[in-house]
Amino acid sequence: MLDRRGHSGGLSPIETILHDGTFHMFTPQVLDVMLANSQVSRFMRSRGWVTVGAESVRVRSRRDPNAFYHGTERRSVK
């Protein structure tokens, strides 16, 4: 089944603009690497374009499973 962008499952490419002004379509994994290397100027989220440096952007790190959040755990633990 195709999603709204015409892709069939898997990881949909993300529209990305690099600092040199070039436009690319990257998988989420590649976008994470490009963000970590400070090469991305803007990328598209479901609610619109995100400008790196002006808006909150989290970069996933495969080496550090706790890279997302370093605050107090707020979810209930049973």
CYANA upper distance limits for C-alpha pairs under 8 A (distance plus 0.5 A):
  1 MET  CA      8 SER  CA      6.20
  1 MET  CA      9 GLY  CA      7.78
  2 LEU  CA      6 GLY  CA      5.55
  2 LEU  CA      7 HIS  CA      5.62
  2 LEU  CA      8 SER  CA      5.02
  2 LEU  CA      9 GLY  CA      7.53
  3 ASP  CA      7 HIS  CA      5.98
  3 ASP  CA      8 SER  CA      6.81
  3 ASP  CA      9 GLY  CA      7.82
  7 HIS  CA     12 SER  CA      7.05
 11 LEU  CA     27 THR  CA      6.82
 11 LEU  CA     28 PRO  CA      7.54
 12 SER  CA     27 THR  CA      6.83
 12 SER  CA     28 PRO  CA      8.25
 13 PRO  CA     25 MET  CA      5.77
 13 PRO  CA     26 PHE  CA      5.42
 13 PRO  CA     27 THR  CA      5.04
 13 PRO  CA     28 PRO  CA      7.45
 14 ILE  CA     25 MET  CA      5.70
 14 ILE  CA     26 PHE  CA      5.67
 14 ILE  CA     27 THR  CA      6.56
 14 ILE  CA     28 PRO  CA      7.33
 14 ILE  CA     31 LEU  CA      8.21
 14 ILE  CA     43 PHE  CA      7.49
 14 ILE  CA     44 MET  CA      6.83
 14 ILE  CA     45 ARG  CA      8.37
 15 GLU  CA     23 PHE  CA      7.76
 15 GLU  CA     24 HIS  CA      6.51
 15 GLU  CA     25 MET  CA      5.23
 15 GLU  CA     26 PHE  CA      7.22
 15 GLU  CA     43 PHE  CA      6.15
 15 GLU  CA     44 MET  CA      5.92
 16 THR  CA     23 PHE  CA      6.24
 16 THR  CA     24 HIS  CA      5.64
 16 THR  CA     25 MET  CA      6.40
 16 THR  CA     26 PHE  CA      7.43
 16 THR  CA     31 LEU  CA      8.47
 16 THR  CA     40 VAL  CA      7.63
 16 THR  CA     41 SER  CA      8.29
 16 THR  CA     42 ARG  CA      6.38
 16 THR  CA     43 PHE  CA      4.75
 16 THR  CA     44 MET  CA      7.04
 17 ILE  CA     21 GLY  CA      6.43
 17 ILE  CA     22 THR  CA      6.12
 17 ILE  CA     23 PHE  CA      5.12
 17 ILE  CA     24 HIS  CA      6.78
 17 ILE  CA     40 VAL  CA      6.68
 17 ILE  CA     41 SER  CA      6.15
 17 ILE  CA     42 ARG  CA      5.60
 17 ILE  CA     43 PHE  CA      6.60
 18 LEU  CA     22 THR  CA      6.05
 18 LEU  CA     23 PHE  CA      7.14
 18 LEU  CA     24 HIS  CA      8.28
 18 LEU  CA     39 GLN  CA      6.26
 18 LEU  CA     40 VAL  CA      4.86
 18 LEU  CA     41 SER  CA      5.48
 18 LEU  CA     42 ARG  CA      7.32
 19 HIS  CA     39 GLN  CA      6.43
 19 HIS  CA     40 VAL  CA      6.21
 19 HIS  CA     41 SER  CA      5.45
 21 GLY  CA     41 SER  CA      8.50
 26 PHE  CA     30 VAL  CA      6.26
 26 PHE  CA     31 LEU  CA      6.20
 27 THR  CA     31 LEU  CA      6.67
 28 PRO  CA     32 ASP  CA      6.66
 29 GLN  CA     33 VAL  CA      7.07
 30 VAL  CA     34 MET  CA      6.69
 31 LEU  CA     35 LEU  CA      6.50
 32 ASP  CA     36 ALA  CA      6.60
 32 ASP  CA     59 VAL  CA      6.10
 32 ASP  CA     60 ARG  CA      6.63
 33 VAL  CA     37 ASN  CA      6.72
 34 MET  CA     38 SER  CA      6.79
 34 MET  CA     39 GLN  CA      5.87
 34 MET  CA     40 VAL  CA      6.67
 35 LEU  CA     39 GLN  CA      6.48
 35 LEU  CA     40 VAL  CA      6.13
 35 LEU  CA     59 VAL  CA      7.15
 36 ALA  CA     59 VAL  CA      6.90
 40 VAL  CA     52 VAL  CA      7.41
 41 SER  CA     51 THR  CA      6.64
 41 SER  CA     52 VAL  CA      6.03
 42 ARG  CA     49 TRP  CA      7.02
 42 ARG  CA     50 VAL  CA      5.92
 42 ARG  CA     51 THR  CA      5.08
 42 ARG  CA     52 VAL  CA      6.22
 43 PHE  CA     49 TRP  CA      6.10
 43 PHE  CA     50 VAL  CA      5.89
 43 PHE  CA     51 THR  CA      7.45
 43 PHE  CA     52 VAL  CA      8.45
 44 MET  CA     48 GLY  CA      6.08
 44 MET  CA     49 TRP  CA      4.88
 44 MET  CA     50 VAL  CA      6.52
 45 ARG  CA     49 TRP  CA      6.46
 45 ARG  CA     50 VAL  CA      7.22
 50 VAL  CA     55 GLU  CA      7.05
 51 THR  CA     55 GLU  CA      6.51
 52 VAL  CA     56 SER  CA      8.04
 52 VAL  CA     57 VAL  CA      7.31
 53 GLY  CA     57 VAL  CA      8.38
 58 ARG  CA     68 PHE  CA      7.31
 59 VAL  CA     68 PHE  CA      8.20
 60 ARG  CA     67 ALA  CA      7.34
 60 ARG  CA     68 PHE  CA      7.51
 61 SER  CA     65 PRO  CA      7.43
 61 SER  CA     67 ALA  CA      6.76
 66 ASN  CA     70 HIS  CA      7.50
